[in-house]
Amino acid sequence: MLRRHFVKTTAVCTTGIPLVTGSLSVEHLFKANNLDTEVTTVAGLNKFLRSLTEVKEPSVDRIIIGDQNLKIRKIGTCWLPDWNTLKKAVEKGVNIMVVHEPAFYTHWDLDNTTGDFYKAPEHAKNQYIALLEEKKKWILENNLAIIRCHDVLDKLGEIGIPFALGAALGLQESDILRSETFYNVYRVKPQKGAEMAGYVAKSLKQFNQPGVMFYGDENRVVSSIGVGTGCICDPIQFSHLEPDLFIAISDSVNTWIQTSFANDSGKPLVVIDHGTAEEAGMKLLSELLQKRLPWFETIHFNQGCSFKWIT
């Protein structure tokens, strides 16, 4: 079965979309094996995570910071290791964090010295570097290690990011009409685009998403939705899969491109926060770690929507 916080027992939601009544075939992922008992250090946990599926190299999935020989005391998981979350983890006795997104403001973390903010004007770049060094110093002083599980969780079937988000929306693997790595198109009961957007918003309240952005024709009837993986959900990139309604994140669309096209063409587009889209996958990864490595307590730090809605 999928973990209980995604399982629904109600037959039909208010918009007519079937809710989950079955399960995805994920049991094999949750079965321990002899190799699991060898996981005692940061390096061992990183090796375990990398064993879940093969990814293209070089990969950002690695030990971002910390002693690879550090003995695991308690595991923490979160979507993005912002400083506030790391402080909460240390307070709870966590000494290793498994995270999805970077800790140091660039996709390649400490291995990057040219892209992202390093291309910014000198004053801004120096501010980022100063805070990066301060955060790095604090992490090492608190004997904390951080492992990135990004490419693996994006690509992993069944409990990976797009499947987990689909499950959070009450959809089953049997609802998938078309699929590529990182992207699924799900069948839904025909309804107006605005109704579908309302259902998505209601479903994602559990991840602190205060609402969704909608573009396109509110009255256009949709019978399928496209669900991608984090930034790999650009409607342009997956146009050939032809979902009636695209779900994208704010990090992957531009107002003058995809959203303007949606309004001009009428093709419905729903935009949500990056953290909202990937929280479900991180929760399932946390449960996988707790099941496979039960001798370590695993604590998941909920984040979800990364912004505060102020009115």
MISESE-306266 format. One line per 5 residues: number of its first residue (from 1); their letters; for each residue x, y, z of C-alpha. Coordinates in steps of 0.001 Angstrom, whole numbers, plus 524288, in hexadecimal, padded with zeros to 5 digits. Layout:
// MISESE-306266
NUM = a = X/Y/Z ~ ...
***
This chain:
// MISESE-306266
1 = mlrrh = 80000/80000/80000 ~ 803D8/80E19/7FE8E ~ 806BA/81435/80B9F ~ 7FA68/81778/81323 ~ 7FAE6/82631/811D5
6 = fvktt = 7F853/824BD/80338 ~ 7EDF5/81A35/803BE ~ 7DFFC/81ED1/801D2 ~ 7D3DF/816E2/804B7 ~ 7C94D/81FD3/7FF6B
11 = avctt = 7C451/81B4F/7F23E ~ 7C2EE/82842/7EAF0 ~ 7C6E3/8363B/7EE1B ~ 7BDFF/8420A/7EC48 ~ 7C30E/844AD/7DE87
16 = giplv = 7C0F7/836B2/7DA42 ~ 7CF43/8326C/7DA57 ~ 7D0EB/8248E/7DF83 ~ 7D929/8242F/7EBBB ~ 7E336/819C2/7EEA8
21 = tgsls = 7DCF5/80CF8/7F2CF ~ 7E7D0/803D4/7EE9B ~ 7F686/804DB/7EFAD ~ 802EC/805AE/7E7D8 ~ 80BC5/7F9CD/7E7AA
26 = vehlf = 8162F/7FF5E/7F09F ~ 817D8/7F44B/7FA5F ~ 824BE/7EFA5/7F4A4 ~ 82AC2/7FCE3/7F77F ~ 8271A/7FBA9/805CF
31 = kannl = 82CC5/7EE0A/807D3 ~ 839A0/7EDCB/80F23 ~ 84511/7E5B5/80A5C ~ 85209/7E183/81015 ~ 858FC/7ED74/80ABB
36 = dtevt = 85061/7F678/812DB ~ 85722/7F1FD/81F5B ~ 863E7/7F758/819FB ~ 85E93/8053A/81A5D ~ 864F1/80B25/82666
41 = tvagl = 86BEA/81740/8212E ~ 86945/822E3/8187A ~ 8709A/81C3D/80D60 ~ 86884/80FEA/80F38 ~ 85BC1/81762/80EBA
46 = nkflr = 86004/81E95/80283 ~ 86362/81180/7FC2B ~ 85609/80C29/80014 ~ 84EF2/817B5/7F9F6 ~ 856C2/816CF/7ED72
51 = sltev = 85363/8084B/7EC83 ~ 844D1/80B10/7EB0E ~ 845FE/80E2C/7DC89 ~ 85067/811A3/7D29C ~ 8519F/81FD0/7CE84
56 = kepsv = 85994/82732/7C48A ~ 86722/82B25/7C900 ~ 86C31/83444/7CDBD ~ 86119/8357E/7D766 ~ 85E58/83F5F/7E212
61 = driii = 85AC6/833D6/7EAD3 ~ 86625/83375/7F43F ~ 86AA3/8371D/801C9 ~ 86969/845EC/8010D ~ 870A7/84897/80DAF
66 = gdqnl = 87536/84134/819AB ~ 87DDC/835DA/81D7E ~ 87AF3/829E8/81523 ~ 87F4B/82120/82068 ~ 87609/8277B/82A25
71 = kirki = 86E1E/81D3A/8315C ~ 85F8D/81F33/82F79 ~ 85846/822C5/83BD4 ~ 84B53/8278B/83686 ~ 846DF/82A49/82882
76 = gtcwl = 83F3F/83638/82445 ~ 838D7/838C0/81721 ~ 833BF/84523/810D7 ~ 8316D/84AEB/80373 ~ 83AF2/85666/80464
81 = pdwnt = 8450D/857D7/80F4D ~ 842AF/865F4/812EB ~ 84977/86A61/81F45 ~ 83D21/86AB5/8277F ~ 83A32/85C65/82467
86 = lkkav = 84837/85851/82720 ~ 84798/85EE4/8347B ~ 83B23/8576E/837AA ~ 841D0/84AD3/83396 ~ 84D9B/84D10/83C50
91 = ekgvn = 84499/85034/847BB ~ 83E44/842CE/845E2 ~ 84B49/83BB9/845D4 ~ 84C22/83988/83727 ~ 85A14/8388D/83233
96 = imvvh = 8576E/83535/823EE ~ 84DA3/83BA3/81AE4 ~ 848D8/835C4/80E19 ~ 843E6/840CC/80588 ~ 83EDA/842E6/7F7BB
101 = epafy = 84362/85093/7F467 ~ 8504D/857D5/7F65A ~ 8552C/85D46/8033D ~ 85DEC/867C6/7FD8C ~ 855E1/86F9B/7F3BD
106 = thwdl = 85AD9/868CD/7E776 ~ 8570D/85C04/7E0F6 ~ 864A0/85629/7E2CA ~ 86621/85B2E/7F0B8 ~ 87471/85C80/7F4B4
111 = dnttg = 8793E/856E8/7E7CA ~ 87475/862B9/7E02D ~ 87C54/86F49/7DF59 ~ 877C3/874A6/7D245 ~ 8690A/87315/7D05F
116 = dfyka = 85CD3/8781B/7D72A ~ 85FC4/88323/7E0CC ~ 86E3B/882E6/7DD3C ~ 86A53/889E3/7D0AA ~ 863CE/894DD/7D859
121 = pehak = 8696C/8A28E/7D9FA ~ 874B9/8A2F6/7E391 ~ 86D21/8A8B9/7EF09 ~ 8625B/89E8D/7EE49 ~ 86C05/8936C/7EC07
126 = nqyia = 873C7/89748/7F80D ~ 8677C/89756/80068 ~ 8641B/88982/7FC11 ~ 871F6/884AA/7FE4C ~ 87273/88AAE/80BE2
131 = lleek = 865CC/88408/80FFB ~ 869F9/87747/809A1 ~ 8768B/87741/811A6 ~ 86F3B/87A8C/81E23 ~ 86564/86F8C/81BD9
136 = kkwil = 87036/86605/81840 ~ 877AB/8695E/824BB ~ 86B76/86753/82D0E ~ 868A8/85A14/826DB ~ 87678/8552A/8295C
141 = ennla = 876B5/85A92/83735 ~ 86A4D/85304/83A27 ~ 8702B/84676/834A1 ~ 86522/84578/82ABA ~ 865EF/83EA9/81D8E
146 = iirch = 85CF8/840E6/811EA ~ 85A4A/83752/806D2 ~ 8535E/83B91/7FA76 ~ 8495E/8323C/7F49F ~ 844AA/83993/7E8B4
151 = dvldk = 84718/8325D/7DBFD ~ 843C0/82530/7E215 ~ 836CD/829B9/7E7AC ~ 83338/830D7/7DB24 ~ 83553/82498/7D30D
156 = lgeig = 830D3/81A40/7DCC1 ~ 82453/81379/7D8A0 ~ 8186E/81155/7E130 ~ 81C49/81A2D/7EC98 ~ 82447/8240F/7E4E4
161 = ipfal = 8206B/8324E/7E3B2 ~ 81645/831DC/7D88B ~ 80FCF/8256E/7DDBA ~ 80F53/82AC0/7EB9C ~ 80927/8377F/7E70B
166 = gaalg = 7FF4F/82FD6/7DF00 ~ 7FBDE/827D3/7EB0F ~ 7FA82/8343C/7F31C ~ 7F09C/838CD/7E902 ~ 7E8ED/82C3D/7EAC9
171 = lqesd = 7ED63/825C4/7DE30 ~ 7F18A/817BB/7DBF6 ~ 7FBC3/81185/7D357 ~ 7F090/80B80/7CB9D ~ 7EC14/8195A/7C837
176 = ilrse = 7F896/81BEC/7C076 ~ 7F5BD/81DC1/7B1F7 ~ 8034C/82188/7AD52 ~ 81040/821EA/7B44F ~ 81E85/82577/7B2AE
181 = tfynv = 8296A/825EC/7BCAA ~ 8263B/8315C/7C5AF ~ 81868/83367/7C054 ~ 80B07/82CCF/7C0E0 ~ 7FE22/8302C/7BA56
186 = yrvkp = 7F28F/82BA5/7C284 ~ 7E476/82928/7BE9D ~ 7DA45/830F1/7C642 ~ 7CB9C/83224/7C53A ~ 7C811/83CA6/7BB2D
191 = qkgae = 7C5BB/849C5/7C19D ~ 7C873/85836/7BFC9 ~ 7D675/85CC6/7C151 ~ 7D2E6/865A9/7CCAC ~ 7CC75/85A3E/7D3CA
196 = magyv = 7D898/85209/7D203 ~ 7E101/85D31/7D705 ~ 7D846/85E43/7E2F6 ~ 7DA04/84FDC/7E5AB ~ 7E8C1/8510B/7E47A
201 = akslk = 7E8BA/85C84/7EDE0 ~ 7E08D/85505/7F7B7 ~ 7E94A/84908/7F6C0 ~ 7F5AE/850E1/7F8DE ~ 7F13F/857DE/8051C
206 = qfnqp = 7F813/84D02/80C98 ~ 804E9/852B9/8079E ~ 801A3/860B9/80BCF ~ 7FE8E/8650A/7FDE2 ~ 7F4E4/87052/7FFD9
211 = gvmfy = 7EF5A/86F60/7F220 ~ 7F3C1/86D41/7E426 ~ 7F643/87641/7D8A9 ~ 7ED72/87382/7CD09 ~ 7EF72/8778B/7BEE1
216 = gdenr = 7E769/8747D/7B2DF ~ 7D8FB/87234/7B083 ~ 7D1F2/86F65/7BD5E ~ 7C6A3/868FF/7B627 ~ 7CE65/8600C/7AD43
221 = vvssi = 7CB41/851E1/7B071 ~ 7D6F8/8499C/7B43B ~ 7D7D3/83AE2/7B58F ~ 7E665/83955/7B818 ~ 7F0ED/84065/7BFDD
226 = gvgtg = 7FFAC/84091/7BE82 ~ 807EB/83F13/7CAD7 ~ 8168F/840E1/7CA31 ~ 82285/840C2/7D2DA ~ 82681/84D99/7D916
231 = cicdp = 82CB8/8562C/7CEC1 ~ 82AED/84B39/7C4D2 ~ 81CCD/84EDF/7C274 ~ 81DA1/859A0/7B852 ~ 8113F/858FB/7AFEC
236 = iqfsh = 819BA/85BC3/7A404 ~ 8229F/85032/7A699 ~ 81747/846A7/7A834 ~ 80DB3/84C5E/79E72 ~ 80E7D/84004/7961A
241 = lepdl = 8082D/83817/7A11C ~ 7FC24/840B7/79F5F ~ 7F5C9/8417E/7ACC2 ~ 7E97E/849DC/7ACAA ~ 7EE7F/85116/7B8A6
246 = fiais = 7FCAD/8531D/7BC7C ~ 8016A/8541F/7CA86 ~ 80E2C/85BAC/7CB4A ~ 81611/8623C/7D5F4 ~ 8196F/87090/7D717
251 = dsvnt = 827EA/86D86/7D4E2 ~ 82556/867C4/7C763 ~ 81C93/871CB/7C09E ~ 81DB2/87FFE/7BC7F ~ 81271/88985/7BC4F
256 = wiqts = 81560/88DF4/7AE64 ~ 81705/88030/7A913 ~ 80F60/87471/7AE3E ~ 8050F/87BC8/7B5FC ~ 802BB/885A5/7AB1F
261 = fands = 80185/87A6D/7A160 ~ 7F79F/873C9/7AA58 ~ 7EF57/88011/7AAE6 ~ 7F00C/8825E/79C1E ~ 7ED91/8742C/79878
266 = gkplv = 7E3F9/8712E/7A35E ~ 7EB83/864D6/7A716 ~ 7EA29/863C2/7B5F8 ~ 7F67D/8650D/7BE21 ~ 7F752/863DF/7CCF4
271 = vidhg = 80395/868EA/7D3AD ~ 80785/864A9/7E15B ~ 8136F/8666F/7EA0B ~ 81F95/85E1B/7E811 ~ 81F82/8596D/7F62F
276 = taeea = 81139/8559D/7F541 ~ 813DD/84D5A/7E93D ~ 81EBC/84578/7EFC2 ~ 81AE8/8446A/7FE17 ~ 81309/8380D/7FBAF
281 = gmkll = 81EC0/83117/7F5E7 ~ 82770/834DF/80148 ~ 81D5F/82FB6/80AE3 ~ 81D4E/82299/80411 ~ 82C29/82255/803EA
286 = sellq = 82C16/824EF/8128D ~ 822EB/8197E/814A6 ~ 82B76/810E8/80C14 ~ 83749/8140D/81497 ~ 82FC0/8115D/82119
291 = krlpw = 82B02/80458/81BD0 ~ 837E3/7FFD6/8161F ~ 84083/80515/8211D ~ 837D2/803AA/82D1E ~ 8433D/803F0/836B7
296 = fetih = 84493/8127E/833C3 ~ 839BD/81C04/83716 ~ 83613/823D0/82B0A ~ 82F79/83107/82C8E ~ 8293A/837E7/8210D
301 = fnqgc = 828B4/846B8/821DC ~ 81CB8/84B73/81A7A ~ 81EA0/85763/811FB ~ 815BF/856F1/80618 ~ 812CA/86431/80034
306 = sfkwi = 81F09/86C75/8017C ~ 818A6/879D2/80232 ~ 80F95/88051/80BFD ~ 802C7/885A1/80694 ~ 800BD/89326/80C72
311 = t = 7F4A1/89B4A/809C0
***
